[in-house]
Amino acid sequence: MIITADIDKQLKMTSEQYTGISVDLNPKPIKYILKTSTEEPYINEEPDRLINTTNEIITSNNLPSLLRKNESYEIIIIGKDKQVLSNKIFH
């Protein structure tokens, strides 16, 4: 999963709140889980920016073309206490 190293590198350079990435392949859809140090009461535009940056990296590597018909992937942002701050599904 070379793409996760690319995502990790880019987000570490552009976000102080980003702390790491993991990928959940089963059950489908594929989930890219971005970990942050954000606490829920202090949510700002950062989760949406992280989702957009991650999706740009994924699409620039043509990964959506590897999906089968009707498959999707999800990008999930979790906070310091492992709560979901934001998520978005892409086709």
C-alpha positions as CSV (number, residue, x, y, z in Angstrom):
1,M,0.0,0.0,0.0
2,I,2.4,2.6,-1.2
3,I,-0.4,5.1,-1.4
4,T,-0.7,5.2,2.4
5,A,2.9,6.3,2.7
6,D,2.2,9.1,0.2
7,I,-0.9,10.2,2.1
8,D,0.9,10.0,5.4
9,K,3.9,12.1,4.1
10,Q,1.6,14.8,2.6
11,L,-0.7,15.1,5.6
12,K,2.2,15.3,8.1
13,M,3.7,18.2,6.1
14,T,0.4,20.1,5.9
15,S,-1.4,19.4,9.2
16,E,-0.4,19.8,12.8
17,Q,-3.4,17.8,13.9
18,Y,-2.9,14.7,11.7
19,T,-1.2,11.8,13.6
20,G,-1.5,8.7,11.3
21,I,-3.4,6.5,8.8
22,S,-4.7,3.0,8.7
23,V,-6.6,1.1,6.1
24,D,-9.5,-1.2,6.7
25,L,-10.1,-3.5,3.7
26,N,-12.8,-5.7,5.1
27,P,-15.8,-5.4,5.1
28,K,-16.2,-3.3,2.1
29,P,-16.0,-0.4,1.2
30,I,-12.3,0.2,1.7
31,K,-11.8,2.6,4.5
32,Y,-8.9,5.1,4.8
33,I,-8.9,6.1,8.5
34,L,-7.1,9.3,9.3
35,K,-6.2,9.8,12.9
36,T,-6.0,13.3,14.4
37,S,-5.3,14.9,17.7
38,T,-8.5,17.0,17.4
39,E,-10.9,17.0,20.2
40,E,-14.6,17.0,19.2
41,P,-15.6,20.3,20.7
42,Y,-12.8,22.0,18.7
43,I,-13.7,20.7,15.3
44,N,-12.9,23.2,12.5
45,E,-12.5,22.9,8.8
46,E,-9.5,20.6,9.2
47,P,-11.4,17.3,8.8
48,D,-12.8,18.3,5.4
49,R,-9.4,19.5,4.3
50,L,-7.8,16.2,5.3
51,I,-10.5,14.3,3.3
52,N,-10.0,16.5,0.2
53,T,-6.3,16.2,0.3
54,T,-6.4,12.4,0.8
55,N,-8.9,12.0,-2.0
56,E,-6.7,14.1,-4.4
57,I,-3.8,11.7,-3.7
58,I,-6.0,8.7,-4.2
59,T,-7.4,9.9,-7.5
60,S,-4.0,11.2,-8.7
61,N,-2.7,7.6,-8.4
62,N,-5.7,6.3,-10.4
63,L,-6.9,4.0,-7.6
64,P,-10.6,4.6,-8.2
65,S,-10.0,2.9,-11.6
66,L,-9.2,-0.3,-9.8
67,L,-12.6,-0.4,-8.1
68,R,-15.1,-2.9,-9.5
69,K,-18.5,-1.6,-10.7
70,N,-20.6,-0.2,-7.8
71,E,-17.6,-0.3,-5.4
72,S,-16.6,2.7,-3.4
73,Y,-14.1,3.8,-0.7
74,E,-14.6,5.8,2.4
75,I,-12.3,8.4,4.1
76,I,-12.9,8.7,7.8
77,I,-11.4,11.3,10.2
78,I,-11.2,10.3,13.8
79,G,-10.3,12.5,16.7
80,K,-8.2,12.1,19.8
81,D,-10.8,10.0,21.6
82,K,-11.4,7.8,18.5
83,Q,-14.7,9.5,17.7
84,V,-15.6,10.0,14.1
85,L,-15.3,13.7,13.2
86,S,-16.1,13.5,9.5
87,N,-16.4,10.9,6.8
88,K,-17.1,10.8,3.1
89,I,-17.8,8.0,0.6
90,F,-16.4,8.2,-3.0
91,H,-17.3,6.1,-6.0
